[in-house]
Amino acid sequence: MAIWFELRKLVRWLFRRPEPPPPPGTGQRYQATEQAEARRRLLDQAKRLRETQSHRESAQIVSNAPMTPGERNGYGTRDHG
């Protein structure tokens, strides 16, 4: 029985011990890694948006019909949709 008492005491002692702090600089390394990944994702997203916008701009249909001065300047035009 005495061994069980000692074992129980040892287990309690082990569970009460606080976690040792991480080595210095660990948080900075994680933060630098996360920032690099976020930067890469943002640059990829910006590249995709640029490619999508340039594709849309090149596919626009421009009418060759003459426009009035108001239509050219965007004044007095109404959407009759």
CORDA-V875030 format. One record per backbone hydrogen bond with DSSP energy under -0.5 kcal/mol. NH is the residue of the N-H (numbers start at 1). CO is the residue of the C=O. Records with the same first field share a line. If there is no record, write none. Layout:
# CORDA-V875030
NH->CO  CO
This chain:
# CORDA-V875030
5->1
6->2
7->3
8->4
9->5
10->6
11->7
12->8
13->9
14->10
15->11
16->12
17->13
26->23
29->25
30->26
31->27
32->28
33->29
34->30
35->31
36->32
37->33
38->34
39->35
40->36
41->37
42->38
43->39
44->40
45->41
46->42
47->43
48->44
49->45
50->46
51->47
52->48
53->49
54->50
55->51
56->52
57->53
58->54
59->55  56
60->57
62->60
63->61
72->68
73->69
74->70
75->70
80->78
